Amino acid sequence: MTDSIFTASSISRRSVLRGAATLTTLLAAPAVLRAQSGGKIKLGAPFHRTGIGASYGRWYERTATAALKLINEGGG
């Protein structure tokens, strides 16, 4: 069995790591493509609407709404 294809010098740690990285990339590619849908994204934030922080909560909500409007006008 001295005519083996794989010898100690042909398989290095670097080649094994390169192969593992390539395999991981190929297996992850479909998941990345599936994750890029054109659907809407719902965002939520814990603003105070009642109680002691309600006066601040209104301003936080207005500020977040204005920021979302700017982001959406810029193309998302």
Steps between C-alpha positions, in 0.01 A plus 500: 500500500786739440330628182230683694359821352514676833841540652603687808631786288188535280250560781592795715308677771466799269338294223256342747402843635464638147272210407291543815461874434397435140245239606356731766467783248326278246258366760417848635441665161135389456411629847643843419303519176180392674545764771492785247128524439328817389243489779434765760693508825304572817683697766399546859622712787405514869369857527307615805145576394352528847626571847783720615699475175209572264608858428841373384352201321308722258821676397688173466224366278498812283878494466504131406221555246691791343820291484314211334349741249847633408640148467211386279523811281870428450424156362495296815 
